[in-house]
């Protein structure tokens, strides 16, 4: 498939050309004290922080996907690959966000590897956002989207709807959806009831005070997210305990 045709289809599907305010500027400045990435980036990428970052060969011969790119991911790609990622930079649990090396950018250039990412456009997407897909896997119909993380595109990164059955049954359905590589744990239960109640889903690392407060404002009774066992989750879990909301 022609690369520009593929990019056009992706831009249209995700609204990539319309997104504004997807805040990566500070992180790029932090992880790239020497901004060599600009030597390889497509014109117009900086500021939008979504879409085609590195232009590879004209004819795409294969595609690969990831959530976070890394030097290891890029080293494993064959020449002519189109890499689709949610995030534009790597993430390591302890060090935090990490840069792609100059060698990785140089390999993408010399091997004709394209690199395309969408962050807010996938988190807001009305069909395939992580929050929506997890909600669907748990049998939770979406009544509202909220928590926008960028401007220019509709929707939000969080969803809420009525859950059915118990908290453990909800967790079991999510585990079946995600598979064995992603462990699902009931981190906190509501006092006096096992019912799932109104379920909020924040795909990715949603252990964020602002997100939890927004969920509570909407009557959330169970909060489903990732990152509950990281060292950054303590304040979030304290608020969940005070508010009496269940956490998965």
C-alpha positions as CSV (number, residue, x, y, z in Angstrom):
1,X,0.0,0.0,0.0
2,X,1.2,3.5,-0.7
3,X,2.5,5.2,2.4
4,X,0.8,8.6,1.8
5,X,-2.5,6.8,1.1
6,X,-2.2,4.9,4.4
7,X,-1.4,8.1,6.3
8,X,-4.3,9.9,4.8
9,X,-6.7,7.1,5.8
10,X,-5.3,7.1,9.4
11,X,-5.4,10.9,9.6
12,X,-9.1,10.8,8.6
13,X,-10.0,7.9,10.9
14,X,-8.4,9.5,14.0
15,X,-8.9,13.2,13.2
16,X,-5.1,13.6,13.5
17,X,-5.0,16.8,11.6
18,X,-7.5,18.5,13.9
19,X,-6.0,17.6,17.2
20,X,-4.6,20.5,19.3
21,X,-3.1,20.7,22.8
22,X,-1.9,17.1,23.1
23,X,0.8,18.1,25.6
24,X,4.0,16.4,24.6
25,X,6.2,19.5,24.3
26,X,7.5,19.4,27.9
27,X,8.2,15.7,27.7
28,X,10.1,16.0,24.4
29,X,12.1,18.8,25.9
30,X,12.8,16.7,29.1
31,X,13.9,13.5,27.5
32,X,15.7,15.1,24.5
33,X,18.1,17.7,26.0
34,X,19.7,17.4,22.6
35,X,16.7,17.7,20.2
36,X,18.2,15.5,17.4
37,X,14.7,14.0,16.8
38,X,14.0,17.2,14.8
39,X,16.5,16.2,12.2
40,X,14.2,13.2,11.3
41,X,10.7,14.6,12.0
42,X,8.1,15.4,9.4
43,X,7.3,19.1,9.0
44,X,4.2,20.0,11.0
45,X,4.6,17.2,13.5
46,X,6.0,19.4,16.3
47,X,3.1,21.1,17.9
48,X,0.5,18.6,16.8
49,X,2.5,15.6,18.3
50,X,0.4,13.1,16.4
51,X,0.5,11.6,12.9
52,X,3.6,10.8,10.8
53,X,6.8,11.5,12.7
54,X,9.3,9.7,10.4
55,X,8.7,9.2,6.7
56,X,9.8,5.8,5.4
57,X,9.6,4.1,2.0
58,X,6.8,5.1,-0.5
59,X,5.3,1.6,-0.6
60,X,4.5,0.0,2.8
61,X,5.4,-3.7,2.7
62,X,4.4,-4.6,6.3
63,X,3.0,-3.0,9.5
64,X,3.7,-3.3,13.2
65,X,1.9,-1.9,16.2
66,X,3.0,-1.0,19.8
67,X,1.8,1.1,22.7
68,X,5.2,2.6,23.5
69,X,8.1,2.6,21.0
70,X,11.6,1.8,22.1
71,X,15.0,1.2,20.7
72,X,14.4,-2.6,21.1
73,X,11.1,-2.4,19.2
74,X,12.7,-0.4,16.4
75,X,15.8,-2.7,16.3
76,X,13.4,-5.6,15.7
77,X,11.6,-4.1,12.7
78,X,12.3,-5.2,9.1
79,X,13.1,-2.6,6.4
80,X,10.1,-0.9,4.9
81,X,7.9,-1.5,8.0
82,X,5.2,1.1,8.9
83,X,5.2,1.3,12.8
84,X,2.0,2.5,14.4
85,X,2.2,3.5,18.0
86,X,0.0,5.2,20.6
87,X,2.9,7.2,22.2
88,X,5.8,8.9,20.5
89,X,8.4,8.1,23.1
90,X,9.3,5.2,25.3
91,X,8.2,4.6,28.9
92,X,10.0,2.6,31.5
93,X,8.3,2.1,34.9
94,X,11.1,3.3,37.1
95,X,12.9,5.8,34.9
96,X,9.7,7.2,33.4
97,X,9.6,8.5,29.9
98,X,12.7,7.7,27.7
99,X,14.0,9.0,24.4
100,X,14.5,7.0,21.2
101,X,18.2,7.0,20.4
102,X,19.7,8.8,17.5
103,X,20.7,5.4,16.2
104,X,17.0,4.4,16.1
105,X,16.1,7.5,14.1
106,X,19.0,6.8,11.8
107,X,17.9,3.2,11.3
108,X,14.4,4.3,10.5
109,X,15.8,6.7,7.9
110,X,18.2,4.3,6.3
111,X,15.9,1.2,6.4
112,X,12.8,3.1,5.1
113,X,10.8,2.6,8.3
114,X,7.8,4.9,8.8
115,X,6.8,5.9,12.4
116,X,3.2,7.1,13.0
117,X,1.6,7.8,16.4
118,X,-1.8,8.8,17.7
119,X,-2.2,9.6,21.4
120,X,-5.3,11.7,22.3
121,X,-7.0,10.7,19.0
122,X,-7.0,7.0,20.0
123,X,-7.9,7.7,23.6
124,X,-10.9,9.8,22.4
125,X,-11.9,7.5,19.6
126,X,-15.6,6.6,19.4
127,X,-15.0,3.1,18.3
128,X,-11.6,1.8,19.5
129,X,-10.5,3.9,22.5
130,X,-8.9,1.6,25.1
131,X,-11.6,2.8,27.6
132,X,-14.5,1.9,25.3
133,X,-13.0,-1.5,24.4
134,X,-12.4,-2.4,28.0
135,X,-16.0,-1.3,28.8
136,X,-17.3,-3.5,26.0
137,X,-15.3,-6.4,27.3
138,X,-16.9,-6.0,30.7
139,X,-20.4,-5.6,29.3
140,X,-20.6,-2.0,30.4
141,X,-22.7,0.2,28.0
142,X,-21.1,3.7,27.6
143,X,-23.5,6.4,28.7
144,X,-20.9,9.3,28.7
145,X,-17.4,10.1,27.6
146,X,-15.4,12.6,29.7
147,X,-11.9,13.7,30.7
148,X,-10.7,15.1,27.4
149,X,-6.9,15.2,27.1
150,X,-6.7,17.4,23.9
151,X,-8.7,19.9,21.9
152,X,-10.0,19.9,18.4
153,X,-11.5,16.4,18.5
154,X,-14.6,15.2,20.4
155,X,-14.9,12.8,23.2
156,X,-12.7,12.0,26.2
157,X,-10.3,9.4,27.6
158,X,-12.8,8.1,30.2
159,X,-16.2,6.5,29.9
160,X,-19.0,5.6,32.4
161,X,-21.9,3.2,32.4
162,X,-23.9,0.7,34.4
163,X,-22.2,-2.5,35.4
164,X,-23.9,-5.8,35.9
165,X,-23.2,-8.5,38.5
166,X,-20.6,-8.4,41.2
167,X,-17.2,-6.7,41.3
168,X,-15.4,-10.1,41.0
169,X,-17.5,-11.0,37.9
170,X,-16.6,-7.6,36.4
171,X,-13.0,-8.3,37.0
172,X,-13.3,-11.8,35.5
173,X,-14.8,-10.5,32.3
174,X,-12.0,-7.9,32.0
175,X,-9.4,-10.6,32.6
176,X,-10.9,-12.7,29.9
177,X,-10.9,-9.7,27.5
178,X,-7.3,-8.7,28.2
179,X,-5.7,-12.1,28.4
180,X,-3.2,-13.6,30.9
181,X,-0.4,-11.1,30.1
182,X,-2.4,-8.3,31.8
183,X,-3.3,-9.3,35.4
184,X,-6.6,-7.9,36.7
185,X,-6.9,-7.3,40.4
186,X,-9.7,-6.0,42.6
187,X,-7.6,-3.4,44.5
188,X,-10.4,-2.0,46.7
189,X,-14.0,-3.0,47.5
190,X,-17.0,-0.9,48.5
191,X,-18.2,-1.4,52.0
192,X,-21.4,-3.3,52.4
193,X,-21.9,-4.4,48.8
194,X,-20.4,-6.6,46.1
195,X,-22.3,-5.0,43.3
196,X,-20.2,-3.4,40.5
197,X,-22.6,-0.4,40.3
198,X,-21.8,2.5,38.0
199,X,-18.5,1.7,36.3
200,X,-15.9,4.2,35.2
201,X,-13.1,3.0,32.8
202,X,-10.0,5.0,32.3
203,X,-7.8,3.1,29.9
204,X,-4.0,3.2,30.5
205,X,-2.5,4.7,33.6
206,X,-5.5,6.5,35.1
207,X,-4.4,6.7,38.7
208,X,-4.9,10.4,38.6
209,X,-6.7,12.6,41.2
210,X,-8.4,14.8,38.7
211,X,-9.8,11.7,36.8
212,X,-11.0,10.1,40.0
213,X,-12.7,13.3,41.1
214,X,-14.4,13.6,37.7
215,X,-15.6,10.0,38.1
216,X,-17.0,10.7,41.6
217,X,-18.9,13.7,40.3
218,X,-20.6,11.4,37.8
219,X,-21.7,8.9,40.4
220,X,-18.9,6.4,39.7
221,X,-19.0,3.4,42.1
222,X,-16.3,1.2,40.5
223,X,-13.1,2.7,38.9
224,X,-11.2,0.5,36.4
225,X,-7.8,1.6,35.2
226,X,-4.1,0.6,35.0
227,X,-1.1,1.6,37.1
228,X,-2.6,0.9,40.6
229,X,0.6,-0.8,41.7
230,X,3.1,2.0,40.7
231,X,4.7,4.3,43.2
232,X,2.7,7.2,41.8
233,X,-0.7,5.7,42.8
234,X,-0.5,6.3,46.5
235,X,-2.4,9.6,46.5
236,X,-5.0,8.2,44.1
237,X,-5.7,5.2,46.3
238,X,-5.9,7.3,49.4
239,X,-8.7,9.4,47.8
240,X,-10.4,6.2,46.6
241,X,-10.4,4.9,50.2
242,X,-11.8,8.2,51.5
243,X,-14.5,8.3,48.8
244,X,-15.5,4.6,49.2
245,X,-15.2,3.8,45.5
246,X,-14.2,0.3,44.4
247,X,-11.0,0.0,42.3
248,X,-10.0,-2.6,39.7
